[in-house]
């Protein structure tokens, strides 16, 4: 479909989840399992909520024009090989 997954393009789903996982590991060293789960849930949810409210997004990678042409040529070659 030639469309990048939303998780890699802009929103910080993966970053919020990773931050929540790190928060869990940090909290689990100081408290029991359930409070650590609740703290990591709060961190993940808060980070995601703030990203929506303040419009935080991941930076987008800029591909140079020459690289774009090379990618397009490679795709065209693959399509031509499948058709032959």
mmCIF file of the N, C-alpha and C atoms, coordinates in Angstrom:
data_MODEL
# 
_entry.id   MODEL 
# 
loop_
_atom_site.group_PDB 
_atom_site.id 
_atom_site.type_symbol 
_atom_site.label_atom_id 
_atom_site.label_alt_id 
_atom_site.label_comp_id 
_atom_site.label_asym_id 
_atom_site.label_entity_id 
_atom_site.label_seq_id 
_atom_site.pdbx_PDB_ins_code 
_atom_site.Cartn_x 
_atom_site.Cartn_y 
_atom_site.Cartn_z 
_atom_site.occupancy 
_atom_site.B_iso_or_equiv 
_atom_site.pdbx_formal_charge 
_atom_site.auth_seq_id 
_atom_site.auth_comp_id 
_atom_site.auth_asym_id 
_atom_site.auth_atom_id 
_atom_site.pdbx_PDB_model_num 
ATOM 1   N N  . UNK A 1 1  ? 0.819  -1.181  0.000   1.00 0.00 ? 1  UNK A N  1 
ATOM 2   C CA . UNK A 1 1  ? 0.000  0.000   0.000   1.00 0.00 ? 1  UNK A CA 1 
ATOM 3   C C  . UNK A 1 1  ? 0.861  1.243   0.000   1.00 0.00 ? 1  UNK A C  1 
ATOM 4   N N  . UNK A 1 2  ? 2.170  1.079   0.140   1.00 0.00 ? 2  UNK A N  1 
ATOM 5   C CA . UNK A 1 2  ? 3.118  2.184   0.062   1.00 0.00 ? 2  UNK A CA 1 
ATOM 6   C C  . UNK A 1 2  ? 2.829  3.292   1.082   1.00 0.00 ? 2  UNK A C  1 
ATOM 7   N N  . UNK A 1 3  ? 2.359  2.883   2.249   1.00 0.00 ? 3  UNK A N  1 
ATOM 8   C CA . UNK A 1 3  ? 2.072  3.842   3.319   1.00 0.00 ? 3  UNK A CA 1 
ATOM 9   C C  . UNK A 1 3  ? 2.826  3.401   4.568   1.00 0.00 ? 3  UNK A C  1 
ATOM 10  N N  . UNK A 1 4  ? 3.552  4.339   5.173   1.00 0.00 ? 4  UNK A N  1 
ATOM 11  C CA . UNK A 1 4  ? 4.303  4.019   6.373   1.00 0.00 ? 4  UNK A CA 1 
ATOM 12  C C  . UNK A 1 4  ? 3.347  3.837   7.547   1.00 0.00 ? 4  UNK A C  1 
ATOM 13  N N  . UNK A 1 5  ? 3.638  2.868   8.434   1.00 0.00 ? 5  UNK A N  1 
ATOM 14  C CA . UNK A 1 5  ? 2.797  2.706   9.621   1.00 0.00 ? 5  UNK A CA 1 
ATOM 15  C C  . UNK A 1 5  ? 2.813  3.955   10.489  1.00 0.00 ? 5  UNK A C  1 
ATOM 16  N N  . UNK A 1 6  ? 1.706  4.271   11.051  1.00 0.00 ? 6  UNK A N  1 
ATOM 17  C CA . UNK A 1 6  ? 1.546  5.484   11.864  1.00 0.00 ? 6  UNK A CA 1 
ATOM 18  C C  . UNK A 1 6  ? 2.520  5.505   13.042  1.00 0.00 ? 6  UNK A C  1 
ATOM 19  N N  . UNK A 1 7  ? 2.848  4.341   13.562  1.00 0.00 ? 7  UNK A N  1 
ATOM 20  C CA . UNK A 1 7  ? 3.726  4.275   14.732  1.00 0.00 ? 7  UNK A CA 1 
ATOM 21  C C  . UNK A 1 7  ? 5.129  4.786   14.423  1.00 0.00 ? 7  UNK A C  1 
ATOM 22  N N  . UNK A 1 8  ? 5.577  4.683   13.151  1.00 0.00 ? 8  UNK A N  1 
ATOM 23  C CA . UNK A 1 8  ? 6.912  5.124   12.783  1.00 0.00 ? 8  UNK A CA 1 
ATOM 24  C C  . UNK A 1 8  ? 6.955  6.553   12.269  1.00 0.00 ? 8  UNK A C  1 
ATOM 25  N N  . UNK A 1 9  ? 5.834  7.129   11.954  1.00 0.00 ? 9  UNK A N  1 
ATOM 26  C CA . UNK A 1 9  ? 5.819  8.407   11.260  1.00 0.00 ? 9  UNK A CA 1 
ATOM 27  C C  . UNK A 1 9  ? 5.762  9.595   12.207  1.00 0.00 ? 9  UNK A C  1 
ATOM 28  N N  . UNK A 1 10 ? 4.852  9.605   13.142  1.00 0.00 ? 10 UNK A N  1 
ATOM 29  C CA . UNK A 1 10 ? 4.697  10.828  13.899  1.00 0.00 ? 10 UNK A CA 1 
ATOM 30  C C  . UNK A 1 10 ? 4.352  10.650  15.358  1.00 0.00 ? 10 UNK A C  1 
ATOM 31  N N  . UNK A 1 11 ? 3.361  9.877   15.649  1.00 0.00 ? 11 UNK A N  1 
ATOM 32  C CA . UNK A 1 11 ? 2.888  9.767   17.025  1.00 0.00 ? 11 UNK A CA 1 
ATOM 33  C C  . UNK A 1 11 ? 3.905  9.031   17.890  1.00 0.00 ? 11 UNK A C  1 
ATOM 34  N N  . UNK A 1 12 ? 3.824  9.255   19.171  1.00 0.00 ? 12 UNK A N  1 
ATOM 35  C CA . UNK A 1 12 ? 4.836  8.709   20.066  1.00 0.00 ? 12 UNK A CA 1 
ATOM 36  C C  . UNK A 1 12 ? 4.326  7.498   20.840  1.00 0.00 ? 12 UNK A C  1 
ATOM 37  N N  . UNK A 1 13 ? 3.565  6.633   20.205  1.00 0.00 ? 13 UNK A N  1 
ATOM 38  C CA . UNK A 1 13 ? 3.071  5.427   20.875  1.00 0.00 ? 13 UNK A CA 1 
ATOM 39  C C  . UNK A 1 13 ? 4.218  4.591   21.423  1.00 0.00 ? 13 UNK A C  1 
ATOM 40  N N  . UNK A 1 14 ? 5.173  4.278   20.576  1.00 0.00 ? 14 UNK A N  1 
ATOM 41  C CA . UNK A 1 14 ? 6.274  3.403   20.980  1.00 0.00 ? 14 UNK A CA 1 
ATOM 42  C C  . UNK A 1 14 ? 7.133  4.061   22.054  1.00 0.00 ? 14 UNK A C  1 
ATOM 43  N N  . UNK A 1 15 ? 7.385  5.356   21.936  1.00 0.00 ? 15 UNK A N  1 
ATOM 44  C CA . UNK A 1 15 ? 8.195  6.057   22.942  1.00 0.00 ? 15 UNK A CA 1 
ATOM 45  C C  . UNK A 1 15 ? 7.474  6.093   24.289  1.00 0.00 ? 15 UNK A C  1 
ATOM 46  N N  . UNK A 1 16 ? 6.180  6.312   24.268  1.00 0.00 ? 16 UNK A N  1 
ATOM 47  C CA . UNK A 1 16 ? 5.409  6.320   25.515  1.00 0.00 ? 16 UNK A CA 1 
ATOM 48  C C  . UNK A 1 16 ? 5.433  4.939   26.156  1.00 0.00 ? 16 UNK A C  1 
ATOM 49  N N  . UNK A 1 17 ? 5.295  3.890   25.349  1.00 0.00 ? 17 UNK A N  1 
ATOM 50  C CA . UNK A 1 17 ? 5.324  2.524   25.875  1.00 0.00 ? 17 UNK A CA 1 
ATOM 51  C C  . UNK A 1 17 ? 6.689  2.182   26.453  1.00 0.00 ? 17 UNK A C  1 
ATOM 52  N N  . UNK A 1 18 ? 7.742  2.560   25.751  1.00 0.00 ? 18 UNK A N  1 
ATOM 53  C CA . UNK A 1 18 ? 9.098  2.286   26.245  1.00 0.00 ? 18 UNK A CA 1 
ATOM 54  C C  . UNK A 1 18 ? 9.362  3.045   27.541  1.00 0.00 ? 18 UNK A C  1 
ATOM 55  N N  . UNK A 1 19 ? 8.898  4.269   27.621  1.00 0.00 ? 19 UNK A N  1 
ATOM 56  C CA . UNK A 1 19 ? 9.076  5.056   28.843  1.00 0.00 ? 19 UNK A CA 1 
ATOM 57  C C  . UNK A 1 19 ? 8.319  4.414   30.004  1.00 0.00 ? 19 UNK A C  1 
ATOM 58  N N  . UNK A 1 20 ? 7.119  3.917   29.732  1.00 0.00 ? 20 UNK A N  1 
ATOM 59  C CA . UNK A 1 20 ? 6.353  3.212   30.759  1.00 0.00 ? 20 UNK A CA 1 
ATOM 60  C C  . UNK A 1 20 ? 7.046  1.946   31.220  1.00 0.00 ? 20 UNK A C  1 
ATOM 61  N N  . UNK A 1 21 ? 7.685  1.226   30.292  1.00 0.00 ? 21 UNK A N  1 
ATOM 62  C CA . UNK A 1 21 ? 8.417  0.014   30.661  1.00 0.00 ? 21 UNK A CA 1 
ATOM 63  C C  . UNK A 1 21 ? 9.613  0.339   31.552  1.00 0.00 ? 21 UNK A C  1 
ATOM 64  N N  . UNK A 1 22 ? 10.324 1.408   31.210  1.00 0.00 ? 22 UNK A N  1 
ATOM 65  C CA . UNK A 1 22 ? 11.459 1.830   32.041  1.00 0.00 ? 22 UNK A CA 1 
ATOM 66  C C  . UNK A 1 22 ? 10.966 2.281   33.410  1.00 0.00 ? 22 UNK A C  1 
ATOM 67  N N  . UNK A 1 23 ? 9.837  2.979   33.449  1.00 0.00 ? 23 UNK A N  1 
ATOM 68  C CA . UNK A 1 23 ? 9.268  3.404   34.729  1.00 0.00 ? 23 UNK A CA 1 
ATOM 69  C C  . UNK A 1 23 ? 8.894  2.191   35.583  1.00 0.00 ? 23 UNK A C  1 
ATOM 70  N N  . UNK A 1 24 ? 8.369  1.145   34.944  1.00 0.00 ? 24 UNK A N  1 
ATOM 71  C CA . UNK A 1 24 ? 8.030  -0.070  35.681  1.00 0.00 ? 24 UNK A CA 1 
ATOM 72  C C  . UNK A 1 24 ? 9.281  -0.698  36.291  1.00 0.00 ? 24 UNK A C  1 
ATOM 73  N N  . UNK A 1 25 ? 10.338 -0.829  35.481  1.00 0.00 ? 25 UNK A N  1 
ATOM 74  C CA . UNK A 1 25 ? 11.567 -1.439  35.993  1.00 0.00 ? 25 UNK A CA 1 
ATOM 75  C C  . UNK A 1 25 ? 12.144 -0.632  37.147  1.00 0.00 ? 25 UNK A C  1 
ATOM 76  N N  . UNK A 1 26 ? 12.107 0.677   37.030  1.00 0.00 ? 26 UNK A N  1 
ATOM 77  C CA . UNK A 1 26 ? 12.604 1.542   38.093  1.00 0.00 ? 26 UNK A CA 1 
ATOM 78  C C  . UNK A 1 26 ? 11.755 1.397   39.360  1.00 0.00 ? 26 UNK A C  1 
ATOM 79  N N  . UNK A 1 27 ? 10.437 1.434   39.202  1.00 0.00 ? 27 UNK A N  1 
ATOM 80  C CA . UNK A 1 27 ? 9.535  1.359   40.362  1.00 0.00 ? 27 UNK A CA 1 
ATOM 81  C C  . UNK A 1 27 ? 9.532  -0.026  40.997  1.00 0.00 ? 27 UNK A C  1 
ATOM 82  N N  . UNK A 1 28 ? 9.666  -1.074  40.179  1.00 0.00 ? 28 UNK A N  1 
ATOM 83  C CA . UNK A 1 28 ? 9.614  -2.440  40.710  1.00 0.00 ? 28 UNK A CA 1 
ATOM 84  C C  . UNK A 1 28 ? 10.810 -2.718  41.620  1.00 0.00 ? 28 UNK A C  1 
ATOM 85  N N  . UNK A 1 29 ? 11.890 -1.999  41.422  1.00 0.00 ? 29 UNK A N  1 
ATOM 86  C CA . UNK A 1 29 ? 13.035 -2.144  42.307  1.00 0.00 ? 29 UNK A CA 1 
ATOM 87  C C  . UNK A 1 29 ? 12.801 -1.529  43.675  1.00 0.00 ? 29 UNK A C  1 
ATOM 88  N N  . UNK A 1 30 ? 11.805 -0.631  43.784  1.00 0.00 ? 30 UNK A N  1 
ATOM 89  C CA . UNK A 1 30 ? 11.572 0.061   45.048  1.00 0.00 ? 30 UNK A CA 1 
ATOM 90  C C  . UNK A 1 30 ? 10.257 -0.327  45.717  1.00 0.00 ? 30 UNK A C  1 
ATOM 91  N N  . UNK A 1 31 ? 9.326  -0.952  44.978  1.00 0.00 ? 31 UNK A N  1 
ATOM 92  C CA . UNK A 1 31 ? 8.017  -1.294  45.546  1.00 0.00 ? 31 UNK A CA 1 
ATOM 93  C C  . UNK A 1 31 ? 7.534  -2.615  44.973  1.00 0.00 ? 31 UNK A C  1 
ATOM 94  N N  . UNK A 1 32 ? 6.377  -3.065  45.415  1.00 0.00 ? 32 UNK A N  1 
ATOM 95  C CA . UNK A 1 32 ? 5.851  -4.347  44.951  1.00 0.00 ? 32 UNK A CA 1 
ATOM 96  C C  . UNK A 1 32 ? 5.292  -4.235  43.535  1.00 0.00 ? 32 UNK A C  1 
ATOM 97  N N  . UNK A 1 33 ? 4.837  -5.366  43.019  1.00 0.00 ? 33 UNK A N  1 
ATOM 98  C CA . UNK A 1 33 ? 4.433  -5.479  41.621  1.00 0.00 ? 33 UNK A CA 1 
ATOM 99  C C  . UNK A 1 33 ? 3.272  -4.546  41.249  1.00 0.00 ? 33 UNK A C  1 
ATOM 100 N N  . UNK A 1 34 ? 2.187  -4.591  41.981  1.00 0.00 ? 34 UNK A N  1 
ATOM 101 C CA . UNK A 1 34 ? 0.995  -3.839  41.596  1.00 0.00 ? 34 UNK A CA 1 
ATOM 102 C C  . UNK A 1 34 ? 1.197  -2.324  41.629  1.00 0.00 ? 34 UNK A C  1 
ATOM 103 N N  . UNK A 1 35 ? 1.790  -1.756  42.665  1.00 0.00 ? 35 UNK A N  1 
ATOM 104 C CA . UNK A 1 35 ? 2.059  -0.312  42.606  1.00 0.00 ? 35 UNK A CA 1 
ATOM 105 C C  . UNK A 1 35 ? 2.992  0.072   41.459  1.00 0.00 ? 35 UNK A C  1 
ATOM 106 N N  . UNK A 1 36 ? 3.966  -0.782  41.147  1.00 0.00 ? 36 UNK A N  1 
ATOM 107 C CA . UNK A 1 36 ? 4.860  -0.505  40.023  1.00 0.00 ? 36 UNK A CA 1 
ATOM 108 C C  . UNK A 1 36 ? 4.081  -0.509  38.716  1.00 0.00 ? 36 UNK A C  1 
ATOM 109 N N  . UNK A 1 37 ? 3.132  -1.438  38.575  1.00 0.00 ? 37 UNK A N  1 
ATOM 110 C CA . UNK A 1 37 ? 2.272  -1.467  37.379  1.00 0.00 ? 37 UNK A CA 1 
ATOM 111 C C  . UNK A 1 37 ? 1.447  -0.195  37.269  1.00 0.00 ? 37 UNK A C  1 
ATOM 112 N N  . UNK A 1 38 ? 0.883  0.240   38.374  1.00 0.00 ? 38 UNK A N  1 
ATOM 113 C CA . UNK A 1 38 ? 0.057  1.446   38.355  1.00 0.00 ? 38 UNK A CA 1 
ATOM 114 C C  . UNK A 1 38 ? 0.889  2.688   38.008  1.00 0.00 ? 38 UNK A C  1 
ATOM 115 N N  . UNK A 1 39 ? 2.107  2.749   38.538  1.00 0.00 ? 39 UNK A N  1 
ATOM 116 C CA . UNK A 1 39 ? 2.968  3.888   38.228  1.00 0.00 ? 39 UNK A CA 1 
ATOM 117 C C  . UNK A 1 39 ? 3.353  3.901   36.747  1.00 0.00 ? 39 UNK A C  1 
ATOM 118 N N  . UNK A 1 40 ? 3.690  2.729   36.199  1.00 0.00 ? 40 UNK A N  1 
ATOM 119 C CA . UNK A 1 40 ? 4.067  2.677   34.790  1.00 0.00 ? 40 UNK A CA 1 
ATOM 120 C C  . UNK A 1 40 ? 2.874  2.991   33.903  1.00 0.00 ? 40 UNK A C  1 
ATOM 121 N N  . UNK A 1 41 ? 1.694  2.556   34.298  1.00 0.00 ? 41 UNK A N  1 
ATOM 122 C CA . UNK A 1 41 ? 0.474  2.891   33.566  1.00 0.00 ? 41 UNK A CA 1 
ATOM 123 C C  . UNK A 1 41 ? 0.242  4.403   33.579  1.00 0.00 ? 41 UNK A C  1 
ATOM 124 N N  . UNK A 1 42 ? 0.423  5.011   34.734  1.00 0.00 ? 42 UNK A N  1 
ATOM 125 C CA . UNK A 1 42 ? 0.232  6.459   34.848  1.00 0.00 ? 42 UNK A CA 1 
ATOM 126 C C  . UNK A 1 42 ? 1.251  7.224   33.996  1.00 0.00 ? 42 UNK A C  1 
ATOM 127 N N  . UNK A 1 43 ? 2.492  6.774   33.979  1.00 0.00 ? 43 UNK A N  1 
ATOM 128 C CA . UNK A 1 43 ? 3.529  7.438   33.181  1.00 0.00 ? 43 UNK A CA 1 
ATOM 129 C C  . UNK A 1 43 ? 3.197  7.326   31.695  1.00 0.00 ? 43 UNK A C  1 
ATOM 130 N N  . UNK A 1 44 ? 2.859  6.114   31.248  1.00 0.00 ? 44 UNK A N  1 
ATOM 131 C CA . UNK A 1 44 ? 2.552  5.889   29.835  1.00 0.00 ? 44 UNK A CA 1 
ATOM 132 C C  . UNK A 1 44 ? 1.337  6.706   29.404  1.00 0.00 ? 44 UNK A C  1 
ATOM 133 N N  . UNK A 1 45 ? 0.280  6.645   30.172  1.00 0.00 ? 45 UNK A N  1 
ATOM 134 C CA . UNK A 1 45 ? -0.949 7.356   29.832  1.00 0.00 ? 45 UNK A CA 1 
ATOM 135 C C  . UNK A 1 45 ? -0.726 8.866   29.837  1.00 0.00 ? 45 UNK A C  1 
ATOM 136 N N  . UNK A 1 46 ? -0.005 9.355   30.839  1.00 0.00 ? 46 UNK A N  1 
ATOM 137 C CA . UNK A 1 46 ? 0.248  10.803  30.928  1.00 0.00 ? 46 UNK A CA 1 
ATOM 138 C C  . UNK A 1 46 ? 1.082  11.303  29.754  1.00 0.00 ? 46 UNK A C  1 
ATOM 139 N N  . UNK A 1 47 ? 2.104  10.541  29.399  1.00 0.00 ? 47 UNK A N  1 
ATOM 140 C CA . UNK A 1 47 ? 2.948  10.940  28.277  1.00 0.00 ? 47 UNK A CA 1 
ATOM 141 C C  . UNK A 1 47 ? 2.153  10.966  26.979  1.00 0.00 ? 47 UNK A C  1 
ATOM 142 N N  . UNK A 1 48 ? 1.337  9.963   26.764  1.00 0.00 ? 48 UNK A N  1 
ATOM 143 C CA . UNK A 1 48 ? 0.526  9.918   25.542  1.00 0.00 ? 48 UNK A CA 1 
ATOM 144 C C  . UNK A 1 48 ? -0.515 11.046  25.543  1.00 0.00 ? 48 UNK A C  1 
ATOM 145 N N  . UNK A 1 49 ? -1.133 11.295  26.671  1.00 0.00 ? 49 UNK A N  1 
ATOM 146 C CA . UNK A 1 49 ? -2.127 12.369  26.777  1.00 0.00 ? 49 UNK A CA 1 
ATOM 147 C C  . UNK A 1 49 ? -1.488 13.733  26.525  1.00 0.00 ? 49 UNK A C  1 
ATOM 148 N N  . UNK A 1 50 ? -0.303 13.961  27.078  1.00 0.00 ? 50 UNK A N  1 
ATOM 149 C CA . UNK A 1 50 ? 0.388  15.234  26.852  1.00 0.00 ? 50 UNK A CA 1 
ATOM 150 C C  . UNK A 1 50 ? 0.808  15.383  25.391  1.00 0.00 ? 50 UNK A C  1 
ATOM 151 N N  . UNK A 1 51 ? 1.183  14.268  24.748  1.00 0.00 ? 51 UNK A N  1 
ATOM 152 C CA . UNK A 1 51 ? 1.576  14.357  23.337  1.00 0.00 ? 51 UNK A CA 1 
ATOM 153 C C  . UNK A 1 51 ? 0.399  14.751  22.456  1.00 0.00 ? 51 UNK A C  1 
ATOM 154 N N  . UNK A 1 52 ? -0.784 14.292  22.818  1.00 0.00 ? 52 UNK A N  1 
ATOM 155 C CA . UNK A 1 52 ? -1.977 14.680  22.059  1.00 0.00 ? 52 UNK A CA 1 
ATOM 156 C C  . UNK A 1 52 ? -2.327 16.134  22.330  1.00 0.00 ? 52 UNK A C  1 
ATOM 157 N N  . UNK A 1 53 ? -2.296 16.516  23.608  1.00 0.00 ? 53 UNK A N  1 
ATOM 158 C CA . UNK A 1 53 ? -2.679 17.878  23.974  1.00 0.00 ? 53 UNK A CA 1 
ATOM 159 C C  . UNK A 1 53 ? -1.733 18.931  23.401  1.00 0.00 ? 53 UNK A C  1 
ATOM 160 N N  . UNK A 1 54 ? -0.430 18.668  23.464  1.00 0.00 ? 54 UNK A N  1 
ATOM 161 C CA . UNK A 1 54 ? 0.560  19.654  23.029  1.00 0.00 ? 54 UNK A CA 1 
ATOM 162 C C  . UNK A 1 54 ? 1.054  19.432  21.603  1.00 0.00 ? 54 UNK A C  1 
ATOM 163 N N  . UNK A 1 55 ? 0.557  18.415  20.939  1.00 0.00 ? 55 UNK A N  1 
ATOM 164 C CA . UNK A 1 55 ? 0.930  18.162  19.554  1.00 0.00 ? 55 UNK A CA 1 
ATOM 165 C C  . UNK A 1 55 ? 2.355  17.662  19.379  1.00 0.00 ? 55 UNK A C  1 
ATOM 166 N N  . UNK A 1 56 ? 2.852  16.884  20.351  1.00 0.00 ? 56 UNK A N  1 
ATOM 167 C CA . UNK A 1 56 ? 4.197  16.344  20.244  1.00 0.00 ? 56 UNK A CA 1 
ATOM 168 C C  . UNK A 1 56 ? 4.213  15.221  19.218  1.00 0.00 ? 56 UNK A C  1 
ATOM 169 N N  . UNK A 1 57 ? 5.213  15.199  18.386  1.00 0.00 ? 57 UNK A N  1 
ATOM 170 C CA . UNK A 1 57 ? 5.399  14.145  17.393  1.00 0.00 ? 57 UNK A CA 1 
ATOM 171 C C  . UNK A 1 57 ? 6.870  13.795  17.301  1.00 0.00 ? 57 UNK A C  1 
ATOM 172 N N  . UNK A 1 58 ? 7.140  12.638  16.724  1.00 0.00 ? 58 UNK A N  1 
ATOM 173 C CA . UNK A 1 58 ? 8.518  12.248  16.465  1.00 0.00 ? 58 UNK A CA 1 
ATOM 174 C C  . UNK A 1 58 ? 9.050  13.039  15.280  1.00 0.00 ? 58 UNK A C  1 
ATOM 175 N N  . UNK A 1 59 ? 10.335 13.290  15.257  1.00 0.00 ? 59 UNK A N  1 
ATOM 176 C CA . UNK A 1 59 ? 10.891 13.989  14.089  1.00 0.00 ? 59 UNK A CA 1 
ATOM 177 C C  . UNK A 1 59 ? 10.812 13.102  12.854  1.00 0.00 ? 59 UNK A C  1 
ATOM 178 N N  . UNK A 1 60 ? 10.622 13.730  11.705  1.00 0.00 ? 60 UNK A N  1 
ATOM 179 C CA . UNK A 1 60 ? 10.539 12.994  10.455  1.00 0.00 ? 60 UNK A CA 1 
ATOM 180 C C  . UNK A 1 60 ? 11.902 12.999  9.782   1.00 0.00 ? 60 UNK A C  1 
ATOM 181 N N  . UNK A 1 61 ? 12.263 11.866  9.243   1.00 0.00 ? 61 UNK A N  1 
ATOM 182 C CA . UNK A 1 61 ? 13.549 11.728  8.560   1.00 0.00 ? 61 UNK A CA 1 
ATOM 183 C C  . UNK A 1 61 ? 13.395 12.244  7.139   1.00 0.00 ? 61 UNK A C  1 
ATOM 184 N N  . UNK A 1 62 ? 14.292 13.128  6.765   1.00 0.00 ? 62 UNK A N  1 
ATOM 185 C CA . UNK A 1 62 ? 14.273 13.683  5.412   1.00 0.00 ? 62 UNK A CA 1 
ATOM 186 C C  . UNK A 1 62 ? 15.187 12.844  4.521   1.00 0.00 ? 62 UNK A C  1 
ATOM 187 N N  . UNK A 1 63 ? 14.636 12.334  3.422   1.00 0.00 ? 63 UNK A N  1 
ATOM 188 C CA . UNK A 1 63 ? 15.422 11.568  2.463   1.00 0.00 ? 63 UNK A CA 1 
ATOM 189 C C  . UNK A 1 63 ? 15.806 12.490  1.329   1.00 0.00 ? 63 UNK A C  1 
ATOM 190 N N  . UNK A 1 64 ? 17.059 12.444  0.934   1.00 0.00 ? 64 UNK A N  1 
ATOM 191 C CA . UNK A 1 64 ? 17.531 13.291  -0.143  1.00 0.00 ? 64 UNK A CA 1 
ATOM 192 C C  . UNK A 1 64 ? 16.891 12.873  -1.456  1.00 0.00 ? 64 UNK A C  1 
ATOM 193 N N  . UNK A 1 65 ? 16.823 13.796  -2.401  1.00 0.00 ? 65 UNK A N  1 
ATOM 194 C CA . UNK A 1 65 ? 16.173 13.553  -3.691  1.00 0.00 ? 65 UNK A CA 1 
ATOM 195 C C  . UNK A 1 65 ? 16.820 12.391  -4.437  1.00 0.00 ? 65 UNK A C  1 
ATOM 196 N N  . UNK A 1 66 ? 18.137 12.273  -4.384  1.00 0.00 ? 66 UNK A N  1 
ATOM 197 C CA . UNK A 1 66 ? 18.814 11.197  -5.092  1.00 0.00 ? 66 UNK A CA 1 
ATOM 198 C C  . UNK A 1 66 ? 18.426 9.836   -4.517  1.00 0.00 ? 66 UNK A C  1 
ATOM 199 N N  . UNK A 1 67 ? 18.328 9.758   -3.209  1.00 0.00 ? 67 UNK A N  1 
ATOM 200 C CA . UNK A 1 67 ? 17.917 8.514   -2.574  1.00 0.00 ? 67 UNK A CA 1 
ATOM 201 C C  . UNK A 1 67 ? 16.476 8.174   -2.953  1.00 0.00 ? 67 UNK A C  1 
ATOM 202 N N  . UNK A 1 68 ? 15.620 9.182   -3.033  1.00 0.00 ? 68 UNK A N  1 
ATOM 203 C CA . UNK A 1 68 ? 14.235 8.943   -3.426  1.00 0.00 ? 68 UNK A CA 1 
ATOM 204 C C  . UNK A 1 68 ? 14.163 8.390   -4.842  1.00 0.00 ? 68 UNK A C  1 
ATOM 205 N N  . UNK A 1 69 ? 14.977 8.936   -5.748  1.00 0.00 ? 69 UNK A N  1 
ATOM 206 C CA . UNK A 1 69 ? 14.995 8.442   -7.126  1.00 0.00 ? 69 UNK A CA 1 
ATOM 207 C C  . UNK A 1 69 ? 15.500 7.003   -7.177  1.00 0.00 ? 69 UNK A C  1 
ATOM 208 N N  . UNK A 1 70 ? 16.508 6.699   -6.376  1.00 0.00 ? 70 UNK A N  1 
ATOM 209 C CA . UNK A 1 70 ? 17.042 5.345   -6.338  1.00 0.00 ? 70 UNK A CA 1 
ATOM 210 C C  . UNK A 1 70 ? 15.991 4.364   -5.819  1.00 0.00 ? 70 UNK A C  1 
ATOM 211 N N  . UNK A 1 71 ? 15.259 4.756   -4.810  1.00 0.00 ? 71 UNK A N  1 
ATOM 212 C CA . UNK A 1 71 ? 14.203 3.902   -4.268  1.00 0.00 ? 71 UNK A CA 1 
ATOM 213 C C  . UNK A 1 71 ? 13.109 3.695   -5.302  1.00 0.00 ? 71 UNK A C  1 
ATOM 214 N N  . UNK A 1 72 ? 12.723 4.761   -5.988  1.00 0.00 ? 72 UNK A N  1 
ATOM 215 C CA . UNK A 1 72 ? 11.696 4.655   -7.022  1.00 0.00 ? 72 UNK A CA 1 
ATOM 216 C C  . UNK A 1 72 ? 12.164 3.749   -8.155  1.00 0.00 ? 72 UNK A C  1 
ATOM 217 N N  . UNK A 1 73 ? 13.431 3.851   -8.563  1.00 0.00 ? 73 UNK A N  1 
ATOM 218 C CA . UNK A 1 73 ? 13.962 3.006   -9.639  1.00 0.00 ? 73 UNK A CA 1 
ATOM 219 C C  . UNK A 1 73 ? 13.984 1.543   -9.203  1.00 0.00 ? 73 UNK A C  1 
ATOM 220 N N  . UNK A 1 74 ? 14.327 1.289   -7.961  1.00 0.00 ? 74 UNK A N  1 
ATOM 221 C CA . UNK A 1 74 ? 14.343 -0.073  -7.456  1.00 0.00 ? 74 UNK A CA 1 
ATOM 222 C C  . UNK A 1 74 ? 12.935 -0.667  -7.458  1.00 0.00 ? 74 UNK A C  1 
ATOM 223 N N  . UNK A 1 75 ? 11.964 0.110   -7.020  1.00 0.00 ? 75 UNK A N  1 
ATOM 224 C CA . UNK A 1 75 ? 10.575 -0.364  -7.026  1.00 0.00 ? 75 UNK A CA 1 
ATOM 225 C C  . UNK A 1 75 ? 10.115 -0.653  -8.451  1.00 0.00 ? 75 UNK A C  1 
ATOM 226 N N  . UNK A 1 76 ? 10.486 0.218   -9.368  1.00 0.00 ? 76 UNK A N  1 
ATOM 227 C CA . UNK A 1 76 ? 10.090 0.031   -10.780 1.00 0.00 ? 76 UNK A CA 1 
ATOM 228 C C  . UNK A 1 76 ? 10.732 -1.233  -11.332 1.00 0.00 ? 76 UNK A C  1 
ATOM 229 N N  . UNK A 1 77 ? 11.997 -1.482  -11.009 1.00 0.00 ? 77 UNK A N  1 
ATOM 230 C CA . UNK A 1 77 ? 12.654 -2.697  -11.463 1.00 0.00 ? 77 UNK A CA 1 
ATOM 231 C C  . UNK A 1 77 ? 11.988 -3.944  -10.915 1.00 0.00 ? 77 UNK A C  1 
ATOM 232 N N  . UNK A 1 78 ? 11.593 -3.903  -9.648  1.00 0.00 ? 78 UNK A N  1 
ATOM 233 C CA . UNK A 1 78 ? 10.907 -5.050  -9.050  1.00 0.00 ? 78 UNK A CA 1 
ATOM 234 C C  . UNK A 1 78 ? 9.572  -5.311  -9.721  1.00 0.00 ? 78 UNK A C  1 
ATOM 235 N N  . UNK A 1 79 ? 8.847  -4.247  -10.023 1.00 0.00 ? 79 UNK A N  1 
ATOM 236 C CA . UNK A 1 79 ? 7.547  -4.405  -10.695 1.00 0.00 ? 79 UNK A CA 1 
ATOM 237 C C  . UNK A 1 79 ? 7.755  -4.966  -12.100 1.00 0.00 ? 79 UNK A C  1 
ATOM 238 N N  . UNK A 1 80 ? 8.758  -4.483  -12.805 1.00 0.00 ? 80 UNK A N  1 
ATOM 239 C CA . UNK A 1 80 ? 9.028  -4.983  -14.153 1.00 0.00 ? 80 UNK A CA 1 
ATOM 240 C C  . UNK A 1 80 ? 9.429  -6.462  -14.135 1.00 0.00 ? 80 UNK A C  1 
ATOM 241 N N  . UNK A 1 81 ? 10.193 -6.888  -13.125 1.00 0.00 ? 81 UNK A N  1 
ATOM 242 C CA . UNK A 1 81 ? 10.615 -8.281  -13.026 1.00 0.00 ? 81 UNK A CA 1 
ATOM 243 C C  . UNK A 1 81 ? 9.418  -9.188  -12.734 1.00 0.00 ? 81 UNK A C  1 
ATOM 244 N N  . UNK A 1 82 ? 8.485  -8.729  -11.919 1.00 0.00 ? 82 UNK A N  1 
ATOM 245 C CA . UNK A 1 82 ? 7.295  -9.527  -11.613 1.00 0.00 ? 82 UNK A CA 1 
ATOM 246 C C  . UNK A 1 82 ? 6.408  -9.668  -12.839 1.00 0.00 ? 82 UNK A C  1 
ATOM 247 N N  . UNK A 1 83 ? 6.346  -8.621  -13.652 1.00 0.00 ? 83 UNK A N  1 
ATOM 248 C CA . UNK A 1 83 ? 5.503  -8.641  -14.850 1.00 0.00 ? 83 UNK A CA 1 
ATOM 249 C C  . UNK A 1 83 ? 6.093  -9.478  -15.975 1.00 0.00 ? 83 UNK A C  1 
ATOM 250 N N  . UNK A 1 84 ? 7.397  -9.711  -15.959 1.00 0.00 ? 84 UNK A N  1 
ATOM 251 C CA . UNK A 1 84 ? 8.067  -10.440 -17.058 1.00 0.00 ? 84 UNK A CA 1 
ATOM 252 C C  . UNK A 1 84 ? 7.936  -11.930 -16.912 1.00 0.00 ? 84 UNK A C  1 
# 
